[in-house]
Amino acid sequence: MADLQYRFGPFVVDRARYRVLRDGTVLALTPKLLDLLLHLLDHAGALVTKEQLLDALWPDANVTDNALAQAMSELRDALGDDAGTPHFIKTVARRGYRFIAPVDRIETTADQPARTQTTTAAPAVDRAIAVMDFVNVTGDAHSAWLSAGIAETVTGDLRAMDRFRVVDRGRVMEAIRGTDGSVHQVAARLGATFAVVGSYQTNADRIRITARIVNVESGEARADAKVDGPIAAIFELQDQVVAQFSKELGLGAAPAARDSAARETPSLEAYRAYTEAWLHLEALDVREIPEAITDFQRAIAIDPGYALAFTGLASAQLAAYEATRADTTPASQLLNDALAHARRAVALDAALAEAHATLAFVLVSAWQTSEAVQVARRAVTLEPTNWRHFFRLGHAAWGDERIRAATNALALYPDFAFAHFQMAMVHVARGHLRDAEAVLRQGAAVQDRQVTRGDRYPALGLHWLLGLVRLAQGDTEEALKEFESEEARALPHRLYGREYEMSAVHARGACLLRLGRHAEAIDCFTRSLELYPEHAPSHIGLVLALRATGSADRAASISTTLQEIVRSLSASRPIEAVLVESQILATEGRLEEAGVVLSKMLESAPPGFAAWTLPVEPLLLQLQGNERFTAVLRALAGRAR
């Protein structure tokens, strides 16, 4: 009987001995991962659907796609593969997976030499194209903003052609920062077959733009463009670039890109202010947000009808508000201004998907969740290939719709780690902690890669939430490790960085309190309050730890301060105030009363994610098993269907 082996890259898969070797060393793979790999190799080059894999690997079990995704993530890690730039296993969005590397199939018998048959995975035609920044040949600082501005417009025009899968510009910039910036490395990171490379040079009031579409692997030029004219005509000149591409590719006239910033203002100076503002905002650095707001306001002052500038201003003001959202009294005027400007953008251009998506994002922070979902759906309908719109729909929606939206965002942008956080929130609210853990582990692995690569949209909070999930399941040792991991990654200058650093330190204190390590807990709660002096749960934890160490007078003083904070929270953040009140009641042993206030809060809360952390709140774990609290958790899970 023939023995069958597969060889690909540095790996040998020995079916008879049920093992995988890398350069002669056996890999430590679980049987499930071995079965998964063998199934993919048996169908190398072909699409294997999720349903086929679930039927093959879990034939008699009722498991979700999350189990498959987790297994695939672990297999990729073992092979050293990357979902974003795969060498072996490629994700086929919303359908399944394909083994894409060449595979040698080797059959041997006792009396015959080995027979080798090579299977080359036939890749699907991939017309992914990435637009690089245009090189400022003359080095003129006054026109440096055009480097990104031209690239943004060319990206929009190419997308309107509907002939390429155009890589989001944010992902391109992320790849540039995470590599040496060369076209080959950027394209490899993005999985792009083609790239647009170009340059521009200015002379007095004139500009010349040259650009080329190249096949990155072969170096073959597929189309060239060269345009020149007055800088004042930059919008028309940028359009001519893709028009020339279209002509050289034999595609006829290129349609105008409806979502291009150039379509929204006739003013070069307004366009420049808008472009420079986005460069500040997309850094997600709280130190640059004020400059972004100023630049967007400048663009609007120049052109009051500039819809995209209003979306940008709303986004910048929302980011500034979000930096204060964990304060007892957040900067509500920023949120009000953001809402007004987002609505103004929709009024100026009801067909602008970005306007609807931005409005949805702001409405969520204003707790107007029902309207937010409707508006976000409109954005997706208008522009169904933009991952940002699916992300915002997921942010607004809840339950199954959030999971679907996050899945779609990941299909379009596999390295957007926060989509995993979005899905995990739903699983936590449903009380499905194992599902939440599987999704979070997958997302945390992406988050860790992003941090080391310096990606543009590094997620925060995944290790924190994973730690809470593990703590709720009684694993204090791993919970502590996850909280420490989150604290190490939460850079204070990043948007939400200070908040998640505080959350991680507070959660670590709660875990230490549970372990009876009171002195260490006091240190954690004290450090948490240094970051957010009015963080009510840390005051609760500090009171408990001080009482346990005999510092009753100090604990009493902090309790008085805590009551003042709760009164302020009731006016500014009523849902958070109820959560804090329930924690106080629970820690005082008044379990029934804690359940009552939570039940009333859920009955009146807006639709969506209110109180989603209840199943893993560390200062409410003593409520587990209480009949009233069990009813609250059922109601919470019902909201998350």
N, C-alpha and C positions, 0 to 999 in steps of 0.2 A: 504494500500500500504506500502511496506517495506521501512524503512529508512536505508540507507547504510552508514556505517562508515568504515574507514580504520585505523588501528593502527600499528605503527612501531616505534621502539625506544621509545622516550618520547613523540611522537606526535600522535594526533588523528585528522583525516581528516573527517569532517562532511559534506557529500555531500548535504544533504537536507538543511542545514543552510549555506552552501557555506562558510566554514571557516576552519582554521587549528588552533589547540590548542597545546601548549606545556606546559605540567604540569598544565593544566587548564587555561592558559593565551593565549588569541587570538593573533596570529601572524599578523603583518601588511603586508599582501601580496596583490599585485595587482590582478585583475581578470585574467590577462594573465598568471601570475605565478601560480595561483590556477588551471587554466585549464591545464597548463603544468604538474603540479604535479599529478592531477587526471588522466591524460592520461597515465602517467608512471605507476601509481598504478593499473590502469585497466589492464595493461599488465606486471605486476610485474614478474620478472624473465626472460622475453623475450626481445630480441633485438627489439628496436623501432628505425626505421631508421630516418635519418634527413628528408627525403622526407615525411614520414608519419606524423611527428610532424609538419612540415611546412604546410601540407595539412589540418591537424586537427586544428591548432591554427591560421593560416592566410589563410583561404580557398580562399579568393577573393583578396588577396593582393600580389603584386610582391615584395617579400622581399628576402634578401640574407641569407646565412648561418650565417652571422655575427649577425643578429637579434636573431636567435635561440641561438647562443653561448652566447650572452649577457644575454638573459633570463635565460639560464641554469646557468650561473655564479651567477646571482642574486638569483636564487632559492637555489643554494648550499650555498651561504652566509647566507640566511635566516635560513637554516636547520643546519648551522654549519658544513657543509660537505667540503671536500677538494678533488679537482679533482685528485691530485697526490696520495692520500691515501684514496679513497672513502669508506664510510660506507653505503651510501644510493644509490648514482647515479654514475655509472661507465661509462666512455667514451669508446666506442668501436671504435678504430682508423679507421678514414675515413668512418665509416658507420653510427653510431648513438649512442644510449645510452641504458643502461639496469639498471632497479631498482633492486639492489642486496640484500637489507635487507629483512629478514622475515617480512611478512605483514599479520596481522589478518584482515579478512574481516567480518564485523559484520552487520547482518541484524536484524532489530527489527520491530515489528508491534504492534498495540495497544493492541491486545489480546494474543500475544505470547511472550515468553521470547526471549531474544537475541540468535541468532544462530551464532556461530563463526567458521569460516573456515580459517585455516592458510595456506598461500601460502609462501613456501620457495623458494626464488630465487635460481635457480640451476646455480651455477657459472660454467662458462666454465672451462675446464681443463687449468690451468695456470701453466706453467712450468718455470716461471720467477726465475732466480737464480742470487744471488749477491755474489761476491767474496770479503770477508773481508781482510783487511791487515793481513799478517802473523806475528805472535808474535815472537819477538826476545827473545827467552828464556834465552840465556846466557847474553844478554844485551851488547854485544860487539858493541861499537860505530862504529868500522871500517866496520862492515857488516850491519849496521842499514838500509842502502839503500835497502837491499834485501827484507825488509818488504813489500814495495810497488812493487819492481821489480818482485818478485815471483807472487804476486797477479795479476800484469799486464799480465804476461805470461800465467798463469792459465786461466785468462779471455779470452785471445785470443785463447787458445787451446779449451776451452769449446765452444766458438763461432764457431770454425771450425767443431765441432761435429754436429752442426745443430740439436741438440736434446732439447736444452733449449733456452728460451728467455733470453739472458745474459744481465744483467743490466750494462750499461756503468760505467766504473770505476770512472769517474768524478762524476756521480750521487751518487755512493756509498760513496765517500769521502765527498760529500756535505751533505748526510744524517747523516754521522758520526758526523760531526760538528754541525748539527742542532738538535741532540738528545743527550742522555747520552752515546752513542756509543755502547750500547748493541746490540747483534744480533737481539733480538726481536723488539726493537724500530727502528733499521735501516731497517729491513725487512718490518715492518709495513709502514714506510715512503715511501718505494720504491714499495710496493705492491708485494713483492717477496715471493714466496712459499718456496723456498729453499735458503740455504746459504752455501758457502764454508768457513769453519773455519780451521785454520791451524797454525802451528808454525814451527820454525826452530832453531837449535842450532849448534853452531860451536865449533870445537875443533882442534886447530892448523890449518892444511890445509884441514880439512874435515868438511862436513856439513850433517846434518840429517834433512829431511823435513817430517812432518806428516800433513795430511789433512783429512778432512771429509766433505761429503755432508750431510746436515741435513735438515729434514722437520722442519721448524722453529716453526710451531704451535704445532705439536705433539712431537717434540724432537727426532723423529725417525732418526737413522743414515741410509742413503741410500747407501753410499759407503765410503770406507776408502782407504787411500794410505799412504805408508811409504817408503821413499827412502833415501839412504845415499850414499856418495861417496866423492871424492875430490871436493873442491870448484871450481877448474879449470874446472870441468865437469858440472857446474851449469846448462847450457842450456839443456843438456840431462836429468839431474835429474828433472828439472822442467817439461819437457815433460812426464816423467814417471809418474808424479802425475796424470795427466788426463788420461794417458794410463791405469793406474790401476783403476781409476774411471770407465772408459769405460768397462773394463773387468768385474768388479763387478756388473755393471748395465746390463750386458749381451748384450752390444752393439757392441762387436767385437773390432777391432783395431781402435784407435782414429787417425783421419787424422792430419797431421801437420798443424799448424796455419800459413798461409802465411803471416799474418800481424804482427806476433810477433816480437818484437825487437830482440829477440835472434836469429832469422833467418838471421838477416842482418849483424852480425859481429861475428867472431870467438873469439874476444877478450873480456875477462871478464872486464878488466879495461875500455874499450870503452863503454861497456854496463853499467857499473856503472856510468861513467860520464854522459851518456845519461839519465839515470834514475834520477840522482840527478839534472840535468838541468831541466827536466820537472817538478820536484817538486817545483823548483823555479818559473818557467814560469807560471804554472797553478794557482799560487796564484794571478795572475793578479795585482800584486803590483809593481809599477814602481821602487821601491827601490830594488827589487830582479831581475829585468830584466838583469842588467849587469852581475850578477853571472850566470844566465842562459846562456847568450851568451858565457861566458868564459868556462863553462862546456861543452856546445855543441862543441865549438872549440877544446877542449881537446879530446873529443870523436873522432872527425874527424882527429886530428893529430895522434892519435893512429891507427885508421883504416880509411884511405882516401876513402874506398869503401863503407862506412856505410851510406846507403841511408836515413834511418830514422833520423840519426843525422843531415843530411843536411836539412831535412824538419823541424826539431826542431830549427836549427840555423836560418833558414829563418823566422820561426814564431816569434822567439825571437827578431830578428832584425826588423821585421815588427812592433812588439809591441813597440819597442823603437822609431821607426819612428812615429807611431800613437800618441805617447805621445807628439809629436811636431807638429802634423798636423794642429793645429789651430794657430800656429805661422805664422808670415808674411813670414818668410823664414824657412820652415821645414827642417829637417835633411835628405836631399835627398840622401846623400851617403848611409845611412842606408837602404833606400828603394831600391837603386840600388844593394846593396850587398844581400838583401833578395831575390830579383828577380833572381840574378845569382845563389844563393844557391838552390832556389826552382827548377830552371831549371836543375841544376846538379842532384838533387834527382830524377827527372823524367828520366833523361838520364841513371842513374845508375839502376833504376828499373821501367820500364814503366808499370808494373802491380801493382804497389804500390798505392792504392787509396789515402792514406794520402799525397803522393807526389803531385798528381794532385790537390787535394783539397787545399793544402797549396799554390801551384802556383796560383790557381784561386784567392785566398784571396789577394795575393800580387799584382796580375795584376789589381784588382779593385782599389787599392790605387794608382797604376800607371796610372789609367784612360785608361787601355787597356781592355775595358769592353767586346768587342766582343770575343776576345780570352778567356777571363776569363769565360764566359758562357760555351763555348765549353769544356774547361778543367774541369770545375766543373761538367758538365754532365757526363764526363768520370769517375770522382770519384764516382758519385752515381751509375753508371752502374757497376763499379767494386765492390762496397760495398754498396748495397742498404738498409742495415739495420742500418747504422751509422747516427745518427742525426746530427753530426757535418758536414757531407758532404752535407746534405740537407740545413743546415744553410748557408754554404758557397755558395751553388748554389743560394739560395735566395739572398745572399749578392751581387752576381755577376749579377743575372738576374733582370728583371724589368717587370712591368705590371703583367699579369695573371700568368706568370711562377714564378715570385717571390712569389706571394700569395700561389700558389700550393706548392712550396718548403717549405715555412714557415709553412704551414699547416702540411706537412709531418714531419717536424722537431718537431712540437708540439705533433704529434701523437706518436712519439718515445720518446719525452722528454717533458711531459706536463708542467713542471715548468720552461721551458726556456723562460723567459719573453720577451727577445729581439726579438723573432719571431713576437710578436705582434707589436713591433715598425717597423719591416720590412714591415709588411702588411699595417700599418697605413701610411707609407711614400707613398705608391702607391695611397691610397685613397686621401691623401692630394693633390698629383700631379694631380689627376683626378678632383679635386674640390669637391669630395664627403666627405664633412667635417663631416656629421652625421655618416657615416660609419667609418671614422677615429676615431671619438670620441668613438663609441661603442667598437672598437678594443682596443683603448688605455685604456679605463676604465677597461677592462678585464685584460690587461697586467699590468696596474698600481697596481691592487689588488695583482697580483702575485709578482710584484716587492716589494711591502710593506711587504708581508709575508717573502720573501727572506731576506730582510734587518734584520728583527727581528730574523730570524733563523740563520743568518750567513752563508747563502748558498754560494756555490763555484762560481757560475756564476750570481751574482746579476746584474740585468739590471740597466742601467742609462738612463735618457732622457725621460722616458715615461710621467712623470708629466710635464716636460718642454714642450713637444710637445702638450700634452693635454691642457696646459695653452695657447699656441699659437692658437690652434683650437678654444678654448672658446673666446679668445680675438677677433679673426677674425669674430666670430658670435656676438660680441658686449657685451659679458658677462665679464666685467672687474673685477667684484668682485671675481668670481670663478677663473678667470685667475690668479689674484694675489695670491690666495690660492695655486694654483698648482705650480706657480713659487717658492713660499716659501717652498713647500713640496720638490721640486727638490733640492733646495739649501741645505736643511737639510740632504738629503741623499747622496749628491755628496762628498764623502770622498776624500780629495786631493791626498792620496797615491794610490788610485785605478786607474787603467788604465781608462782614459777619465774622471776621477773625477774632476780634475781642470777645464777641458774644459766645462763640464756641469754645474759646479758651476758658472763659468763665464757666460755661456749662460742663466742660470736662473736669475742671477742678472741683466744682460743686458735687458732681456725680461721684468723683473719687472720694470726697469727704463723706458722702452718704454711705458709700460702700464700706469705708473704714469704720464708720459709726456702727454699721451692722455687725462688723467683726469685733466690736468692743475695743478698737484701737483709738481711744478717745483723744489722746494728745495729738496724734497725727491728723485726726478728723478736724480738730480745732484749727490746726495749721492750714488745712485745705479750705475750710470755710472762711478763714480770715483772708487768705489770698484771693478767694472768689470775690469777697467784698471790697478788696482793693481795686478790682477791675470794675465792679458794679456795686457801689456802696449801698444801694437800696434794694439789692436782690433779696426779695422776701424769703424764698426757700433756703438760702444760705443763712439767713438770720435764724430760721427755725432749726436748722441743723446745728448751728453754733449754740443755741439755747440748750438743746438736748445734750450736746457734748459737754458743755460747762456744768450742767446739773450732774452729769455722771461723774465729773471730777471734783464735785464738792464746791463749785464756784456759784453758789445760789444767788448771791447779791448781783454779780455781773450778769447772770442769766436773766434775772428779773428786770434789770435795766434794759437789756436788749429786747426783752418781750414788750416793754413799753414802746420802744422805737418801732418794733414790728407792727404794732397796732396802728401807728400813724401811717406807716407805709401802706398797709392794707386799705385804709380809708382813702388814700390818694389813688391807689390802684382801682378802687371801685368806680371812681369818676373817669379815669382815663383808659383802663383796660379791664372791663368788668368780668370777662371770662377768666382772665388770669387771676383776678381777685378771688373768684369763687374757688379756683384750684388751690390757691394759697390757704383760704379759709378751711377747705376740706383737709389739707395737710395738718393744719394746726389742730383741728378736731381729732384727727386720727392719732396724732402723736400724744394727745391727751387722753386717749382711750375712749373717746366718744364716737365710736365707730358708726352707730346707727345715725347720728346727726350728720356725720360726714357724708354718708350715703344719700341722705335726704337733700342736702344742698347741691350735691352733684346731679341728682336726678332732676331737680327743678331747673338747674342751669341747662342741661341737655334739652329739656322740653322747650326752652325759649331761645336756644342758640340758633343762629342762621344755618342753613344747609351747608354741609361740608365738613371740614376737618377739625372743628372745635373739640378740644379736650382729647385729641387722638392719642396722647401719651399716657392716658390713665392706666392701661395694663402694665406699664413698665416704670411708672413714677416711683423712684426709690423711697420716697417718704410716705407712700401709700401702700407699700407691699404688705403691711400688717392687716390691710383690709381684705386680702385674698381669703376667700371662703365665707366672708360675711354675706348673709342673704341679701341685704339691701344693696351692697356693692356689686354682687353678682348680677342683680337686675340692671344696675347702671351699665355694666359691661355688655349685657345683652342689648341694651338700647344703643350703646355706642357702636356695636358690631352691626346692628340693623341699619344705622345711618351710613355705614361704609359698604353696603351691598353694591 
